[in-house]
Amino acid sequence: MSSPQINVAICCPSGQELLVANDPALVNIHYHHDLEHFLQASADIYIDADFRFETSRMEALARKTPAIIMVNEVIHTCAELPQGFIRYNGWNGFSSQPLLECASASGQLPDPVVRAAENCGWCWKMVPDQPGLVRPRIISMIINEAFLAAEEGVSHTTEIDVAMRCGTNYPFGPFEWAEKIGLRNVYTLLKQMAAGNPRYQPASGLSGVIANHSTN
């Protein structure tokens, strides 16, 4: 007996439609580019790729349960989200890569998500439910170290980017990563991690850029 069709609603900016079902008879994907239409959709799985850590948005999504809710939330843990929400890393620079990091309170993905992911050729890995998950956490630390190196006059930002790309085979240098991810995201994640360990405190150069942007 064949499995029932899984309906997936995805909220994302136009042009960022990354998932395509290999067999639409098994997985039916609908994209929505605004929250209102996304929340009006009827689905088994709701994926909010444009998620913001805002009370009103979280409450609206929570009302869609018992449907499965997945949110692009790198900084805040599942303990800070409504019960049952699943986090994933959808930051720019990561979302188009073949392996997607996910975290949940149970440490597992529900079966409908697993089946939908397999149908779409979507590879995932469950990671610890911590601020930054794994790769964003590492990259943000590298970006912070790059700001420290630039402050100390070790090298210029362009040279640091070239050295990291060529020396480590990273797809981007740290300042290029920062531009893709967004400096505000990097800074906020570092501050969140620094609350538990001061070694993650943002470099003064990074903090200064954020302060300048805030006042302009």
Secondary structure in CASP SS format (residue, H / E / C, confidence):
PFRMAT SS
TARGET T0000
AUTHOR 0000-0000-0000
METHOD secondary structure of the structure
MODEL  1
M C 1.00
S C 1.00
S C 1.00
P C 1.00
Q C 1.00
I E 1.00
N E 1.00
V E 1.00
A E 1.00
I E 1.00
C E 1.00
C C 1.00
P C 1.00
S C 1.00
G C 1.00
Q C 1.00
E C 1.00
L C 1.00
L C 1.00
V C 1.00
A C 1.00
N C 1.00
D C 1.00
P C 1.00
A C 1.00
L C 1.00
V E 1.00
N E 1.00
I E 1.00
H E 1.00
Y E 1.00
H E 1.00
H C 1.00
D C 1.00
L H 1.00
E H 1.00
H H 1.00
F H 1.00
L H 1.00
Q H 1.00
A C 1.00
S C 1.00
A C 1.00
D C 1.00
I E 1.00
Y E 1.00
I E 1.00
D E 1.00
A C 1.00
D C 1.00
F C 1.00
R C 1.00
F C 1.00
E C 1.00
T H 1.00
S H 1.00
R H 1.00
M H 1.00
E H 1.00
A H 1.00
L H 1.00
A H 1.00
R C 1.00
K C 1.00
T C 1.00
P C 1.00
A C 1.00
I E 1.00
I E 1.00
M E 1.00
V E 1.00
N E 1.00
E C 1.00
V C 1.00
I C 1.00
H C 1.00
T C 1.00
C H 1.00
A H 1.00
E H 1.00
L C 1.00
P C 1.00
Q C 1.00
G C 1.00
F C 1.00
I E 1.00
R E 1.00
Y E 1.00
N C 1.00
G C 1.00
W C 1.00
N C 1.00
G C 1.00
F C 1.00
S C 1.00
S C 1.00
Q C 1.00
P C 1.00
L E 1.00
L E 1.00
E E 1.00
C E 1.00
A E 1.00
S C 1.00
A C 1.00
S C 1.00
G C 1.00
Q C 1.00
L C 1.00
P C 1.00
D H 1.00
P H 1.00
V H 1.00
V H 1.00
R H 1.00
A H 1.00
A H 1.00
E H 1.00
N H 1.00
C C 1.00
G C 1.00
W C 1.00
C E 1.00
W E 1.00
K E 1.00
M E 1.00
V C 1.00
P C 1.00
D C 1.00
Q C 1.00
P C 1.00
G C 1.00
L C 1.00
V C 1.00
R H 1.00
P H 1.00
R H 1.00
I H 1.00
I H 1.00
S H 1.00
M H 1.00
I H 1.00
I H 1.00
N H 1.00
E H 1.00
A H 1.00
F H 1.00
L H 1.00
A H 1.00
A H 1.00
E H 1.00
E C 1.00
G C 1.00
V C 1.00
S C 1.00
H C 1.00
T H 1.00
T H 1.00
E H 1.00
I H 1.00
D H 1.00
V H 1.00
A H 1.00
M H 1.00
R H 1.00
C H 1.00
G H 1.00
T H 1.00
N C 1.00
Y C 1.00
P C 1.00
F C 1.00
G C 1.00
P H 1.00
F H 1.00
E H 1.00
W H 1.00
A H 1.00
E H 1.00
K H 1.00
I H 1.00
G C 1.00
L H 1.00
R H 1.00
N H 1.00
V H 1.00
Y H 1.00
T H 1.00
L H 1.00
L H 1.00
K H 1.00
Q H 1.00
M H 1.00
A H 1.00
A C 1.00
G C 1.00
N C 1.00
P H 1.00
R H 1.00
Y H 1.00
Q C 1.00
P C 1.00
A C 1.00
S H 1.00
G H 1.00
L H 1.00
S H 1.00
G H 1.00
V H 1.00
I H 1.00
A H 1.00
N H 1.00
H H 1.00
S H 1.00
T H 1.00
N C 1.00
END
